[in-house]
Amino acid sequence: MGPGWGARVAGAFTAPIPPEEAVPRTADAPGTPWWRRFPLWFPLAVYAVTRLIDAVYFAIMQRSQIPMVPGNGAARVIFPTPAAPGYWPLMANWDGQWYHEIAELGYPDPIPTDPVTGKVVQNPWAFYPMFPMLSRLVMRATGANFYVAGALLSTVVGAIAVVLMFRLVDRAAGRWSAIVATVATSTWVAAPVLQTDYSEACALLVIVLLLTALRGRRYWWVLVLLVALALTRNLVLISAPPLIAHTAVRWQRRDADPFPVRQRVGLVVLTLLSGALTFLWPTIVRLVTGDKDGYAKTMGAWGVDAFEIKLHTWVDYVYYDYGYLGWAACLAGIGWFAWKMLSVDTARWGPELWGWAGAYPAYMVLVTGIGPSRIRYALLAWPVFLLLAWILNRPRLRPRRAWWLTAYALGLVALQGWWVWNYWVILGLHPDVQFP
């Protein structure tokens, strides 16, 4: 990488946004009415259009869904629905049934067990409380049922998330990167989940707020948001790399930018907490149910070992389907990604976006294993989409970068229909059924 590489990368973390990343901001002038400001109307427009298209997908494809009744053996059903259930009940497919149960009935105590074997069975304690508890609040405030309350909550929270995402990326990496991040997130293959009774929208908002607070050095808010993330999804440990990168950059620039001892200690504590808070929900399960291994047993009912490294599932899958050529292609892709993540180009994103962009894909490969849900999980890796902004900004592509981005978005929106049909709508239940 040559002499001075480390210094160049470290300097890039706090360097000004390059001119080629900028876009004229005449619509952001102080006198511009708030509804005409580009950072507000653009992400909202993109999000609204994509969600409306997905609503059409859902509304048409729900006509083919089979009746969902208890005891079918392949999917949890506690709230039965008829064939062609309509738009709103469709939003609570799959894990939505679990969130529905939590919102309506709460968490069970004691933990449910099989009456014959005595072993813990699949139960609501596997699902984190933020989304279902917020849904319950919306239900009580509006009188709406869970199908409507949960889906509308997700849709609104997702809209707030993309607006704040645009604002964060705009300030950290430039207007073009913000445009790409917003478009790529809203059109991601599994983005329809942002309007369903799932926790993705809540997790997306918490992550955006967390990275924004960290970049703004609002460390008490970082603490609050770490706790919020620990109660939304099992992702809080991924906050450690952005915290470490943020701390390292502040330390490296401590002569030019004061870094008081109090803040140094605070950041170390926050980094340690990002690991410790991984055990917050398991501890709550233990305290409520009295079973010290309640969470581990619950996850074990799904065949999940919380401490198992899942890398081998990816290795085996790639080899089984694609052989050595698949391994070579994956290694080349990983090598390119690592090379770009260690370059000045990505360092310009700032340590917060850079840290999440590097850590989340590693988490997916090491912790989640292979399966259809990984398409959905990848939605929360949204800072990686800034690499697309870099690619489209290359000299040969830049003159038509807006057209290239539009073509990319249209292709992904078409694939959203494929995702809804193949993974969300339940066309039949059999042992090999694919789920989102």
C-alpha positions as CSV (number, residue, x, y, z in Angstrom):
1,M,0.0,0.0,0.0
2,G,3.1,2.2,0.1
3,P,4.5,4.6,2.6
4,G,2.1,7.0,4.2
5,W,-0.9,4.9,3.4
6,G,-2.1,4.9,7.1
7,A,-1.7,8.7,7.4
8,R,-3.6,9.2,4.1
9,V,-6.5,7.1,5.3
10,A,-6.5,8.6,8.8
11,G,-6.6,12.1,7.2
12,A,-9.3,11.1,4.8
13,F,-11.7,10.4,7.8
14,T,-11.9,14.1,8.5
15,A,-11.1,15.6,5.0
16,P,-13.6,17.9,3.3
17,I,-16.1,16.3,0.9
18,P,-14.5,16.1,-2.6
19,P,-16.0,18.5,-5.1
20,E,-17.1,15.7,-7.4
21,E,-19.3,14.4,-4.6
22,A,-21.2,17.6,-4.2
23,V,-24.4,18.6,-5.9
24,P,-25.8,22.1,-6.2
25,R,-27.9,22.9,-3.1
26,T,-29.9,25.9,-4.3
27,A,-33.1,24.2,-2.9
28,D,-31.6,24.2,0.6
29,A,-31.3,28.0,0.8
30,P,-32.5,29.4,4.1
31,G,-35.6,31.1,2.6
32,T,-36.8,27.9,0.9
33,P,-40.1,26.5,2.4
34,W,-39.5,23.4,4.4
35,W,-41.6,21.2,2.1
36,R,-39.4,22.2,-0.9
37,R,-36.1,21.4,0.7
38,F,-34.4,18.6,-1.2
39,P,-33.1,16.7,1.8
40,L,-36.8,16.3,2.9
41,W,-38.8,15.9,-0.2
42,F,-36.4,13.7,-2.2
43,P,-36.0,10.8,0.3
44,L,-39.7,11.0,1.1
45,A,-40.6,10.9,-2.6
46,V,-38.4,7.9,-3.3
47,Y,-39.6,6.1,-0.2
48,A,-43.3,6.8,-1.0
49,V,-43.1,5.7,-4.6
50,T,-41.3,2.5,-3.8
51,R,-43.7,1.7,-0.9
52,L,-46.7,2.4,-3.1
53,I,-45.4,0.0,-5.8
54,D,-44.8,-2.6,-3.2
55,A,-48.3,-2.1,-1.8
56,V,-49.6,-2.9,-5.3
57,Y,-47.4,-6.1,-5.3
58,F,-48.8,-7.1,-2.0
59,A,-52.4,-6.3,-2.9
60,I,-52.3,-8.3,-6.1
61,M,-50.3,-11.2,-4.9
62,Q,-52.3,-11.8,-1.7
63,R,-55.0,-13.2,-3.8
64,S,-52.9,-16.4,-4.2
65,Q,-52.2,-16.9,-0.5
66,I,-53.6,-20.1,1.1
67,P,-55.7,-20.1,4.3
68,M,-53.5,-20.0,7.4
69,V,-54.9,-22.1,10.2
70,P,-53.3,-23.5,13.4
71,G,-51.6,-26.8,13.3
72,N,-50.3,-26.6,9.7
73,G,-46.9,-27.6,11.0
74,A,-44.7,-25.4,8.7
75,A,-45.6,-21.9,10.0
76,R,-46.7,-20.5,13.3
77,V,-50.4,-19.5,13.2
78,I,-52.1,-18.2,16.3
79,F,-54.3,-15.7,14.5
80,P,-55.9,-17.6,11.5
81,T,-56.5,-15.9,8.2
82,P,-58.6,-17.1,5.2
83,A,-57.3,-17.5,1.7
84,A,-56.7,-14.2,-0.1
85,P,-56.7,-12.5,3.3
86,G,-56.4,-8.9,2.1
87,Y,-53.6,-6.4,2.3
88,W,-53.4,-5.8,6.1
89,P,-53.5,-9.4,7.3
90,L,-50.8,-10.2,4.7
91,M,-48.5,-7.8,6.5
92,A,-48.4,-10.1,9.5
93,N,-47.1,-13.2,7.7
94,W,-44.3,-15.3,9.1
95,D,-42.6,-13.6,12.1
96,G,-45.5,-11.1,12.1
97,Q,-47.6,-13.8,13.8
98,W,-45.1,-13.8,16.7
99,Y,-45.1,-10.0,16.9
100,H,-48.9,-10.1,16.8
101,E,-49.0,-12.5,19.8
102,I,-46.6,-10.3,21.8
103,A,-48.5,-7.1,21.0
104,E,-51.9,-8.7,22.0
105,L,-50.9,-11.1,24.7
106,G,-47.4,-10.2,25.9
107,Y,-44.6,-12.6,26.7
108,P,-45.4,-16.0,28.3
109,D,-44.3,-16.9,31.8
110,P,-43.2,-19.5,32.3
111,I,-41.5,-20.3,29.1
112,P,-43.6,-22.8,27.1
113,T,-42.4,-26.4,27.0
114,D,-43.4,-29.5,25.2
115,P,-45.8,-31.5,27.4
116,V,-44.2,-34.8,26.5
117,T,-40.4,-34.1,26.4
118,G,-40.4,-31.1,28.7
119,K,-38.1,-29.2,26.3
120,V,-38.6,-25.5,25.6
121,V,-40.5,-25.0,22.3
122,Q,-40.5,-22.1,19.9
123,N,-42.0,-19.1,21.7
124,P,-42.2,-15.3,21.7
125,W,-39.1,-14.7,23.9
126,A,-37.0,-15.1,20.7
127,F,-38.3,-11.8,19.5
128,Y,-37.1,-8.5,20.9
129,P,-39.7,-6.1,22.4
130,M,-39.3,-2.7,20.8
131,F,-41.5,-3.2,17.7
132,P,-44.4,-5.2,19.3
133,M,-44.5,-2.9,22.3
134,L,-44.6,0.2,20.1
135,S,-47.3,-1.5,18.1
136,R,-49.3,-2.1,21.2
137,L,-49.1,1.6,22.1
138,V,-50.3,2.5,18.6
139,M,-53.2,0.0,18.9
140,R,-54.3,1.5,22.2
141,A,-53.9,5.1,21.0
142,T,-55.8,4.6,17.7
143,G,-58.1,1.6,18.3
144,A,-56.6,-0.1,15.2
145,N,-55.9,-3.8,15.2
146,F,-52.3,-5.1,15.0
147,Y,-52.4,-5.7,11.3
148,V,-53.0,-2.0,10.6
149,A,-51.1,-0.5,13.6
150,G,-47.9,-2.5,13.1
151,A,-47.8,-2.0,9.4
152,L,-48.4,1.7,9.6
153,L,-45.9,2.1,12.4
154,S,-43.3,0.4,10.3
155,T,-44.1,2.5,7.2
156,V,-43.9,5.8,9.1
157,V,-40.8,4.8,11.0
158,G,-39.1,3.8,7.8
159,A,-40.0,7.1,6.2
160,I,-38.4,9.0,9.1
161,A,-35.3,6.7,8.9
162,V,-34.6,7.4,5.2
163,V,-35.0,11.2,5.7
164,L,-32.5,11.1,8.6
165,M,-30.3,8.8,6.6
166,F,-30.2,11.3,3.8
167,R,-29.3,14.0,6.2
168,L,-26.5,12.0,7.8
169,V,-24.9,10.8,4.6
170,D,-25.3,14.3,3.0
171,R,-23.2,15.8,5.8
172,A,-20.7,13.0,6.1
173,A,-20.1,12.0,2.5
174,G,-21.8,14.4,0.2
175,R,-25.1,14.9,-1.7
176,W,-24.5,12.3,-4.4
177,S,-23.7,9.6,-1.8
178,A,-26.9,10.6,0.1
179,I,-29.0,10.3,-3.0
180,V,-27.6,6.9,-3.8
181,A,-27.9,5.6,-0.2
182,T,-31.6,6.7,-0.1
183,V,-32.5,5.2,-3.5
184,A,-30.6,2.0,-2.9
185,T,-32.1,1.4,0.5
186,S,-35.7,2.2,-0.6
187,T,-35.3,-0.1,-3.7
188,W,-33.4,-2.9,-2.0
189,V,-34.9,-6.3,-2.9
190,A,-36.2,-6.9,0.6
191,A,-37.3,-3.2,1.2
192,P,-41.0,-4.2,1.1
193,V,-40.4,-5.5,4.7
194,L,-40.3,-1.8,5.7
195,Q,-44.1,-1.6,5.4
196,T,-44.9,-4.9,7.1
197,D,-45.3,-6.1,10.7
198,Y,-41.6,-6.7,11.1
199,S,-38.9,-4.9,13.1
200,E,-36.7,-3.8,10.2
201,A,-38.0,-0.2,10.1
202,C,-37.5,0.3,13.8
203,A,-34.0,-1.2,13.6
204,L,-33.1,1.0,10.6
205,L,-34.2,4.2,12.4
206,V,-32.3,3.3,15.6
207,I,-29.1,2.6,13.6
208,V,-29.4,5.9,11.7
209,L,-29.9,7.8,14.9
210,L,-27.1,6.0,16.6
211,L,-24.6,6.8,13.9
212,T,-25.8,10.4,13.7
213,A,-25.4,10.9,17.5
214,L,-22.0,9.4,17.4
215,R,-20.9,11.6,14.5
216,G,-22.3,14.6,16.4
217,R,-20.5,13.6,19.6
218,R,-23.7,13.4,21.5
219,Y,-22.5,10.6,23.7
220,W,-25.3,10.4,26.2
221,W,-27.7,9.9,23.3
222,V,-25.4,7.2,22.0
223,L,-25.9,5.4,25.3
224,V,-29.7,5.7,25.1
225,L,-29.6,4.5,21.5
226,L,-27.4,1.5,22.3
227,V,-30.0,0.4,24.8
228,A,-32.7,1.0,22.3
229,L,-30.9,-1.1,19.7
230,A,-30.3,-3.9,22.3
231,L,-34.1,-4.1,22.7
232,T,-34.9,-3.9,19.0
233,R,-32.6,-6.5,17.4
234,N,-29.6,-8.5,18.4
235,L,-27.3,-6.1,16.6
236,V,-25.8,-3.9,19.4
237,L,-22.4,-5.6,19.3
238,I,-22.0,-4.3,15.7
239,S,-21.8,-0.8,17.2
240,A,-18.4,-1.5,18.6
241,P,-16.4,-1.0,15.4
242,P,-18.0,2.4,14.6
243,L,-17.3,3.4,18.3
244,I,-13.7,2.2,18.0
245,A,-13.1,3.9,14.7
246,H,-14.6,7.2,16.0
247,T,-12.4,7.0,19.1
248,A,-9.3,6.2,17.1
249,V,-9.9,9.2,14.8
250,R,-10.5,11.5,17.7
251,W,-7.3,10.3,19.3
252,Q,-5.3,10.7,16.1
253,R,-6.5,14.3,15.9
254,R,-6.3,15.2,19.6
255,D,-3.7,17.9,19.1
256,A,-5.8,19.9,16.6
257,D,-9.2,18.8,18.0
258,P,-9.3,18.6,21.9
259,F,-10.2,15.2,23.2
260,P,-10.8,15.5,26.9
261,V,-10.1,12.6,29.3
262,R,-13.8,12.5,30.3
263,Q,-14.8,11.9,26.7
264,R,-12.0,9.3,26.2
265,V,-13.3,7.4,29.2
266,G,-16.8,7.8,28.1
267,L,-16.1,6.3,24.7
268,V,-14.3,3.3,26.2
269,V,-17.3,2.7,28.4
270,L,-19.7,3.0,25.5
271,T,-17.6,0.5,23.5
272,L,-17.6,-2.0,26.4
273,L,-21.3,-1.5,26.8
274,S,-21.9,-2.3,23.1
275,G,-20.7,-5.8,24.0
276,A,-22.3,-6.0,27.4
277,L,-25.7,-4.9,26.1
278,T,-25.8,-8.0,23.9
279,F,-26.9,-9.8,27.1
280,L,-29.6,-7.3,28.1
281,W,-32.5,-9.1,26.5
282,P,-31.3,-12.6,27.7
283,T,-31.0,-11.1,31.2
284,I,-34.5,-9.7,31.1
285,V,-35.8,-13.1,30.0
286,R,-34.0,-14.7,33.0
287,L,-35.4,-12.1,35.4
288,V,-39.0,-12.4,34.2
289,T,-39.2,-16.2,33.8
290,G,-36.7,-17.3,36.5
291,D,-34.9,-19.5,33.9
292,K,-31.3,-18.5,33.8
293,D,-30.9,-20.2,30.4
294,G,-34.4,-19.2,29.1
295,Y,-33.2,-17.3,26.1
296,A,-30.6,-19.8,25.0
297,K,-33.1,-22.6,25.3
298,T,-35.6,-20.6,23.3
299,M,-33.1,-20.0,20.5
300,G,-32.2,-23.7,20.7
301,A,-35.8,-24.5,19.9
302,W,-35.1,-22.9,16.5
303,G,-31.8,-24.9,16.2
304,V,-29.8,-21.7,16.8
305,D,-26.7,-21.7,18.9
306,A,-26.0,-18.0,19.9
307,F,-22.3,-18.7,20.2
308,E,-21.8,-20.7,17.0
309,I,-19.7,-19.1,14.2
310,K,-21.7,-19.7,11.0
311,L,-19.0,-19.1,8.4
312,H,-18.9,-22.7,7.5
313,T,-22.5,-22.6,6.2
314,W,-21.5,-20.0,3.6
315,V,-18.4,-21.9,2.6
316,D,-20.4,-25.2,2.3
317,Y,-23.2,-23.5,0.4
318,V,-21.0,-21.8,-2.2
319,Y,-19.0,-25.0,-2.8
320,Y,-22.1,-27.2,-3.0
321,D,-23.8,-25.0,-5.6
322,Y,-20.8,-23.5,-7.5
323,G,-17.7,-25.5,-6.6
324,Y,-14.2,-24.1,-6.6
325,L,-15.2,-21.4,-9.1
326,G,-17.7,-20.1,-6.5
327,W,-15.0,-20.0,-3.8
328,A,-12.7,-18.1,-6.1
329,A,-15.5,-15.6,-7.0
330,C,-16.3,-15.1,-3.3
331,L,-12.7,-14.6,-2.4
332,A,-12.3,-12.1,-5.2
333,G,-15.4,-10.2,-4.0
334,I,-14.2,-10.2,-0.4
335,G,-10.8,-9.1,-1.5
336,W,-12.2,-6.2,-3.5
337,F,-14.5,-5.1,-0.6
338,A,-11.6,-5.3,1.9
339,W,-9.4,-3.3,-0.4
340,K,-12.0,-0.6,-0.9
341,M,-12.8,-0.5,2.9
342,L,-9.1,0.2,3.5
343,S,-8.9,3.0,0.9
344,V,-9.1,6.7,1.1
345,D,-12.4,6.6,-0.8
346,T,-14.3,4.9,2.0
347,A,-12.5,6.7,4.8
348,R,-14.0,9.9,3.5
349,W,-17.4,8.6,4.7
350,G,-16.2,9.3,8.2
351,P,-15.4,6.6,10.9
352,E,-19.1,6.1,11.9
353,L,-20.4,5.1,8.5
354,W,-17.2,3.3,7.6
355,G,-17.3,1.3,10.8
356,W,-20.8,0.1,10.3
357,A,-20.2,-0.6,6.6
358,G,-17.3,-2.9,7.5
359,A,-18.8,-4.5,10.6
360,Y,-22.3,-5.4,9.5
361,P,-21.3,-7.6,6.5
362,A,-18.8,-9.4,8.7
363,Y,-21.5,-10.0,11.2
364,M,-23.8,-11.5,8.5
365,V,-21.2,-13.9,7.3
366,L,-19.9,-14.9,10.7
367,V,-23.1,-15.0,12.8
368,T,-26.2,-15.5,10.7
369,G,-25.3,-18.3,8.3
370,I,-26.8,-18.9,4.9
371,G,-30.6,-18.6,4.2
372,P,-33.2,-16.5,2.4
373,S,-33.5,-14.2,5.4
374,R,-30.1,-12.8,4.7
375,I,-31.6,-10.8,1.8
376,R,-33.7,-9.0,4.4
377,Y,-30.9,-8.7,6.9
378,A,-28.7,-7.0,4.2
379,L,-31.1,-4.0,4.3
380,L,-29.4,-2.9,7.5
381,A,-26.0,-2.8,5.8
382,W,-27.1,0.3,4.0
383,P,-23.8,2.3,4.4
384,V,-22.3,-0.3,2.0
385,F,-24.5,1.3,-0.7
386,L,-22.0,4.2,-0.7
387,L,-19.7,2.0,-2.7
388,L,-22.3,2.1,-5.4
389,A,-22.1,5.9,-5.3
390,W,-18.3,5.7,-5.7
391,I,-18.7,3.3,-8.7
392,L,-21.2,5.5,-10.4
393,N,-19.0,8.5,-9.8
394,R,-16.1,7.1,-11.8
395,P,-15.1,9.3,-14.8
396,R,-16.6,7.0,-17.4
397,L,-19.9,6.6,-15.6
398,R,-20.3,10.0,-14.0
399,P,-21.8,11.9,-17.0
400,R,-24.8,9.5,-17.0
401,R,-24.7,8.5,-13.3
402,A,-28.3,9.6,-12.7
403,W,-29.4,7.3,-15.6
404,W,-27.4,4.4,-14.3
405,L,-28.8,4.9,-10.8
406,T,-32.3,5.0,-12.2
407,A,-31.8,1.8,-14.2
408,Y,-30.4,0.1,-11.0
409,A,-33.4,1.3,-9.0
410,L,-35.9,0.0,-11.6
411,G,-34.2,-3.4,-11.7
412,L,-34.3,-3.7,-8.0
413,V,-38.0,-2.6,-7.8
414,A,-38.8,-5.4,-10.3
415,L,-37.0,-7.8,-8.0
416,Q,-39.0,-6.6,-5.1
417,G,-42.0,-8.2,-6.8
418,W,-40.1,-11.4,-7.1
419,W,-39.2,-11.3,-3.4
420,V,-42.8,-10.7,-2.3
421,W,-44.1,-13.6,-4.5
422,N,-41.3,-16.1,-3.6
423,Y,-40.8,-15.3,0.1
424,W,-43.6,-13.3,1.6
425,V,-46.9,-14.6,0.1
426,I,-47.5,-18.1,1.4
427,L,-48.5,-20.2,-1.6
428,G,-48.1,-23.5,0.1
429,L,-46.6,-25.1,3.2
430,H,-44.1,-27.9,2.9
431,P,-40.9,-28.8,4.7
432,D,-38.8,-26.9,2.2
433,V,-40.9,-23.7,2.1
434,Q,-38.8,-20.6,1.7
435,F,-39.5,-17.7,4.1
436,P,-38.3,-14.1,4.3
